[in-house]
Amino acid sequence: MSVLDTIADRLVVPGYSKWGHRLRKRNWSDPEPDALRGATAVVTGASSGIGKAAAAGLARLGAEVVLAVRDGRKGEAARAEIVAAVPGATVLVRHCDLSDLDSVRRFAAETDRLDVLVHNAGVLPQERTVTADGHELTFATHVLGPLLLTDLLRPLLVASPDPRVVFVSSGGMYTQRLRADDPEYREGTYRGATAYARTKRMQVALVPLLTERYASDGIAVHGMHPGWADTPGVSGSLPGFHKLTRTFLRTAEEGADTIVWLAATSPRGGGFWHDRRERPAHVLPGTAEQPEDVAAFWRYCTEAAGLR
């Protein structure tokens, strides 16, 4: 099975589609039904798609779940759906715009307990957009906001008996190298899909950096990608891709499965995962990071986010 799994992964379509998930699922053992009983989980971008599915999966395992969302109305609608599907679940809705560093700080200041942090919020603008803080929107949402939020919540994670942080990346990041020389996409013709893939590569680069930063704290930091899932984000932002692939897209629940599994089990931190198996961070030549690029990227991010 491991050989077939690897072949499917490298061929992309068989591994990222619903067929890959359903083939691999035959050999899985699911977490215990109450694996997250007593835990508190925060899921960003949880009002729809994979974020909402992940939140429901965490609630199903007993966690109290906080939906960190930009749109409170959509968040409340998602909460109602989750509670209807998981009777007795404790699900809260709180505002947090990852692209706004002040919003991130407010959210962190109002949080008093945390065991699992899932960075799922995502955007795919068609034109280059600058936030109130002066940062390119995808970079702020996918990189700076999550980095700042994780670091601000570090004391709460340290207090947890088994803290986890999960970055939800994308298989599209495999096409990109780490652009430490232009993290905010100021050069060249801006393309939303490219900005998305670049910043998803940056998320994967953050995983080993944060693993090292929190090495003495016992915080497990994971990266993962969900494969190709049929979500409102995909259909709205990538209509051409959605039309071409919709017959074999995964459900949001299938895409979210590895997020929930990482939160409920105990794999070592620092890895990049897909369908409950650790995957290489690079598959194409020319995309591997050089130490000097990683150092420059980390320096830029920590300064922009105001980390010490």
Buried (B, 14 or more C-beta within 10 A) or exposed (E): EEEEBBEBBEEBEBBBBBBBBEBBEEEEEEBEEEBBEEBBBBBBBBBBBBBBBBBBBBBBBBBBBBBBBBBEEBBBBBBEBBBEEBEEBEBEBBBBBBBBBEBBBBBBEEBEEBBBBBBBBBBBBEEBBEBEBEBBBBBBBBBBBBBBBBBBBBEBBBEBEBBBBBBBBBBBBBBBBBBBEEBBBEEEEBBBBBBBBBBBBBBBBBBBBBBEBBEEBEBBBBBBBBBBBBBEBBBEBBEEBBEEBEEBBBBBBBBBBBBBBBBBBEBEBBBBBBBBBBBEBBEEEEBEBEEEBBEBBBEBBBEBBEBE
